[in-house]
Amino acid sequence: MPPLFDKILQYLPLPRVLSPLPDFMLAISVGLLPTLYALWSDPSLLFHFKRLQQVFQSNFWGFFGPEVDKGGAPVKIVLLPYAEGVVLEIGAGHGHSLKYMKRDKITKYYALEPNTDMWPELRKALVDAGFSEEKGEAVILPYGAGDVSKIVEQLGGENQVDTLISVLVLCSVPDAKDVLPELCQRLLKKGGSLLMYEHCLSPVPSSRLYQRLWTPIWSIVFDGCRLDKDTMTWVNQIKWSDKHVWRKEGEPEWSLFFHGVGRFTL
Ligand SMILES: C[S@@+](CC[C@H](N)C(=O)[O-])C[C@H]1O[C@@H](n2cnc3c(N)ncnc32)[C@H](O)[C@@H]1O
């Protein structure tokens, strides 16, 4: 956001409702044409709305993902080097998180990614990060976060994961309030950690209202992503033995993309 616009929003709550508009318009202008082309090539997509959303998401993420990654880098540089042992990343996307992890601390990396259009970029990121799928060092699973039993089956049983990574994905997970504790309790080993960086419901009442106003249209365009998920509250309700929660530096609480960051140990 331009600095002047930022300054105005700091003092005037009402115009904050418009703050997601520039990104929203840009995403549509970037994602629309390739999505229409995909629809032209395969008109049956019209009857598979979820798939159509995924096509849009992978196209717009190819353009936006690197910028969003850059914006989150100061947080990820601190958070993601804690990944160790068996790591499972929820909604790995194009694999942006991989470059922040320390390869030699990781014995096996599982990427949960239900959108197969994301896989080619994800595979490139795996290679760049020094993981070989052929050698079984990394596995891509086509499941959503809610498919907990299928994930457990792939892992060979419950409580096999040392580090669970959740970066900008719980916003898109249906029933995340229930799915998050189930994932942590059934996947993590005792002493395992969740590394989380998510945009959440803002603590500022007017911003919460604006997040709720935007969510119906935002979630249609961005593959189910909701701006109004109270993820920070839900993660804090899980019984952790240790937790470190911090804020994204410089981010105002009124931001409609207010982020929750933390390292939570079971
Ligand atoms: C905004 S992108 C973030 C990608 C990656 N975590 C990053 O930070 O670069 C959200 C990702 O979550 C995936 N996703 C959407 N719904 C999901 C679900 N129910 N379970 C797991 N992943 C999901 C999308 O396909 C997409 O790759």
The ligand as a Gaussian input file, in Angstrom:
#p B3LYP/6-31G(d) Opt

LIG

0 1
 C       -2.307000     -18.403000      -0.119000
 S       -1.678000     -19.948000      -0.594000
 C       -0.289000     -20.121000       0.501000
 C        0.705000     -21.118000       0.019000
 C        1.922000     -21.309000       0.928000
 N        1.542000     -21.747000       2.249000
 C        2.744000     -20.039000       1.007000
 O        2.694000     -19.364000       2.039000
 O        3.413000     -19.718000       0.044000
 C       -2.856000     -21.081000       0.132000
 C       -2.604000     -22.525000      -0.249000
 O       -3.478000     -23.358000       0.515000
 C       -3.986000     -24.375000      -0.337000
 N       -5.271000     -24.842000       0.223000
 C       -6.503000     -24.375000      -0.033000
 N       -7.421000     -25.067000       0.672000
 C       -6.732000     -25.994000       1.386000
 C       -7.120000     -27.020000       2.301000
 N       -8.398000     -27.231000       2.611000
 N       -6.150000     -27.788000       2.835000
 C       -4.847000     -27.580000       2.527000
 N       -4.430000     -26.631000       1.669000
 C       -5.357000     -25.849000       1.103000
 C       -4.131000     -23.704000      -1.671000
 O       -4.180000     -24.638000      -2.716000
 C       -2.886000     -22.838000      -1.707000
 O       -1.788000     -23.521000      -2.223000

